[in-house]
Amino acid sequence: MLKSNATSYSLFAIRLSLFAFMIMWALLKVTTPASYGVSDGGTGIFGSFYGINLGQGVVYGVGLAQIAFLLAFLAGVAKFVTTGGVMIMNLITLVVSLPTILPAFVGGGNILFAASFPVFGASLALFLLREHDTFLSFHRKTADASVTSHTNQA
């Protein structure tokens, strides 16, 4: 049985920390789109890691969309979509970072990218426990949640 307050507060802490972690990159797409998109200097981050060459205007739009999405995630709106989306974003980042992470285990690569593992783990846990993430969240009670809460009180 889950302790409702402790669980709710813990899941909010995960939601808040994932938001704080991810909003930095979304803001960079808006403030410095040249670092992500194609510029005079060559391929940006999207091209280097994801194999997608985007213009700076598109990167700016992606950044604005990501900021809106992350604000909805922070507010706990449409949890299946927002927590699932955050989890998928973090999974994709983990997968494309593996060529940089794996050499770090044998003394090469960049160990900083290994942070992708716990970030993905936290986003997966939040997705799986999203129905219990109720603190400071705009959530809709489902029939299953009300049955579960009545059963746990008995």
C-alpha positions in Angstrom: 0.0 0.0 0.0 1.3 3.4 -0.9 1.3 6.2 1.7 -0.7 8.8 -0.2 0.9 12.1 1.0 4.5 10.8 1.0 4.0 9.3 -2.5 2.2 12.4 -3.8 4.9 14.7 -2.5 7.7 12.5 -3.8 6.2 12.2 -7.3 5.8 16.0 -7.3 9.5 16.4 -6.5 10.3 14.1 -9.4 8.0 16.1 -11.7 9.5 19.4 -10.6 13.1 18.3 -10.9 12.4 16.8 -14.4 10.8 20.1 -15.4 13.8 22.1 -14.1 16.2 19.8 -15.9 14.4 19.8 -19.2 13.3 23.5 -19.4 16.9 24.6 -19.7 17.3 22.9 -23.1 13.9 24.1 -24.3 14.9 27.7 -23.3 18.2 27.3 -25.2 16.3 26.4 -28.4 14.5 29.7 -28.1 17.5 31.9 -27.0 20.2 30.4 -29.1 18.6 28.4 -32.0 21.8 28.5 -34.0 23.4 26.0 -31.6 20.6 23.5 -32.4 20.0 24.2 -36.0 21.9 24.5 -39.2 24.0 27.7 -39.2 27.0 29.1 -41.1 29.2 27.2 -38.7 27.8 23.8 -39.7 25.5 21.3 -38.2 24.0 22.0 -34.8 23.0 19.7 -31.9 20.0 18.3 -33.8 22.2 17.4 -36.7 25.1 16.0 -34.6 23.0 13.8 -32.2 19.7 13.2 -33.9 20.7 13.3 -37.6 18.1 16.0 -38.3 19.2 19.3 -39.9 16.7 22.0 -38.9 16.7 25.7 -39.7 16.9 28.1 -36.9 13.2 29.2 -37.3 12.1 25.6 -36.9 14.3 25.1 -33.9 12.8 28.3 -32.3 9.3 26.8 -32.9 10.3 23.5 -31.5 11.6 25.3 -28.4 8.4 27.2 -27.9 6.3 24.0 -28.3 8.6 22.2 -25.9 8.2 25.0 -23.3 4.4 24.9 -23.6 4.5 21.1 -23.3 6.8 21.2 -20.2 4.6 23.8 -18.5 1.6 21.4 -19.0 3.7 18.6 -17.6 4.6 20.7 -14.6 1.0 21.5 -14.0 0.1 17.8 -14.1 -2.3 18.3 -17.1 -3.1 15.3 -19.3 -0.7 13.1 -17.5 -0.7 10.1 -19.8 0.3 12.4 -22.7 2.7 14.8 -20.8 4.5 12.2 -18.6 4.6 9.8 -21.5 6.0 12.5 -23.7 8.7 13.5 -21.2 9.6 9.8 -20.8 9.8 9.3 -24.6 11.9 12.5 -25.0 14.3 11.2 -22.3 14.4 7.7 -23.8 15.3 9.2 -27.2 18.0 11.3 -25.6 19.4 8.2 -23.8 19.5 6.2 -27.0 21.2 8.8 -29.1 23.7 9.5 -26.3 24.8 5.9 -26.0 27.7 6.2 -28.4 29.0 9.0 -26.2 28.2 7.2 -22.9 29.5 3.7 -23.6 33.1 4.6 -24.2 33.1 6.4 -20.8 33.0 2.9 -19.2 36.4 2.1 -20.6 38.0 5.5 -20.0 36.8 7.5 -23.1 33.7 9.3 -24.0 31.9 11.8 -21.8 30.6 10.6 -18.4 28.3 13.6 -18.2 26.0 12.0 -20.7 25.5 9.1 -18.3 23.0 11.3 -16.4 20.6 10.2 -19.1 20.1 6.9 -17.3 18.7 8.3 -14.0 16.7 11.0 -15.9 15.1 8.3 -18.0 14.5 6.2 -14.8 12.8 9.0 -13.0 10.6 9.8 -16.0 9.7 6.1 -16.3 8.8 5.9 -12.6 6.7 9.1 -12.9 4.9 7.7 -15.9 4.1 4.4 -14.2 2.9 6.1 -11.0 1.2 9.1 -12.7 -2.2 8.3 -11.0 -0.6 8.8 -7.6 1.0 12.1 -8.6 -1.7 14.4 -7.2 0.1 17.2 -5.3 -0.2 20.5 -7.1 -1.6 18.7 -10.1 -4.6 19.3 -12.3 -5.7 15.8 -12.4 -9.0 14.1 -13.2 -10.1 11.4 -10.8 -10.9 8.2 -12.6 -13.4 5.5 -11.5 -10.4 3.1 -10.9 -8.7 5.7 -8.6 -11.8 6.2 -6.5 -12.4 2.5 -6.2 -8.7 2.0 -5.2 -8.9 4.8 -2.6 -12.1 3.4 -1.0 -10.5 -0.1 -0.9 -7.4 1.2 0.7 -9.3 3.1 3.4 -11.2 -0.1 4.5 
